Amino acid sequence: MKKLIIFNPWAGHGHAGKIIPQIKAYLQEIDFEYDMLITEHQGHGIDLTREADFSQYDGIIAAGGDGTLFEVINGYYGNDSSVRIPIGVLPVGTGNAFVRDMDLHHHDWKPALDIIKAGNTRKFDVGHFTTEGKTWYYLNILGLGLVADIGATALKMKALGNISYTLGSLYHILKLKPFHVKMEIDDQLIERENVFVEISNTRYTANFLMAPAAKTDDGLLDVTILGPKSRIGLIRSFPKIITGEHIHMPEVECFQASHIRIETSIPKILTPDGELMGSTPLEVDCLKQAIDVFWK
């Protein structure tokens, strides 16, 4: 049976659309049967996936960046088909943090197709969150505070690739303002002055090893909290976030939980899988091993 590819040609600042002929040639080379649907606007990936007939396919592929994966996973859960099929990722976008957990880089679309072609899958946890009266899903990360502010700025510099996150980080560190957060992490109540909260299912956020201990099938989300720190101190410790050493800083706290509720002193925008949408208050649950993902 064939796979359904939801392809975002605008991913990677339009680079994805330019390499469609190369991708199709490789698909033919490896005898890969597929249908390809092209997204035409933001949110279209949700519609295309929600309306797809899953009984006609043995897998669905999100081809783009992390935002495309976010749209496909939300369309997947909106699809009323009784058939559930595995999901795969074709990294042709800017960030593609999700494939970093497979030890792939953001441009490794050929190895990613080889993995999907091989047909091996693994059970994956899914993040399920409610904001502003709506329910959403994610496979990678959800953040607020500094990480969301960085994402907003990086989006404006998307043409620069992954370095846009580094530049955005430095910019927002210089104009940093902590905020008050109240969190219920399973049965534990936490109140802090805070810089950011990241709720990770996978280990990576862009090229940052945000949650080194995260496992994608344990039924738990990894919560990383950064408390107040001087601007100079943050800039000096910035390289630690790339390597994962930040978790040893005294200002950083790490938790694992299956249910999280967050309230903030002022509404904070959210960044699920690199998108910018919704705001606090926020409620998050981990759906244990809720989806099959094509994996090494």
Secondary structure, DSSP 8 states (H G I E B T S, - for coil): -EEEEEE-TTTTTTHHHHTHHHHHHHHHHTT--EEEEE--STTHHHHHHHHS-GGGEEEEEEEESHHHHHHHHHHHHH---S----EEEEE-SS--GGGGGGT--TT-HHHHHHHHHHT-EEEEEEEEEEETTEEEEESSEEEEEHHHHHHHHHHHTGGGTTHHHHHHHHHHHHT---EEEEEEETTEEEEEEESEEEEESSS-BTTB---TT--TTSS-EEEEEE----HHHHHHHHHHHHHTGGGGSTTEEEEEESEEEEEESS--EEEETT--EEESSEEEEEEEEEEEEE--
